[in-house]
Amino acid sequence: MSSANLELVRSIYEAWEQDDYSSVEWADPAIEFEMADGPDPGIWTGLDGMARGWRTFRSTWEHFSPAATEFRELDDEHVLVLVQFAGRAKTSGLDLAQVGTQQANLIQIRKGKVTRVVLYWDRRRAYADLGLTEESGTP
């Protein structure tokens, strides 16, 4: 497995946790960005598409932030990131910290660039889609 992939993903999340989404140097120009479930499911392609999807999602939240709790290198191309989102919904006032949700993100990397990001609001769905067991997080 490539520790370079793991370090790349860690660096992306370090920036995101600081509310810094300015860099896309890590992204392949034809990146696929997917919200697999949750309030705004959809798939966007390319750097502009990813930015559009992310802006749409973020526009519904106040003080939104992801916190990576674990990084799991699944194979030479995939890193699973276990995440907890924090933020308050602008319309309903729902506070994600109080709900205690647990999310997962699947990051696919080829030739040093992220080619696909899949955000899962329901960590159990991510495990199921990936054929992983929740207990071990492995196939």
Helices and strands as residue ranges (DSSP letters): H 3-17, E 27-35, E 42-45, H 46-58, E 61-73, E 78-89, H 96-99, E 103-110, E 113-120, H 123-130
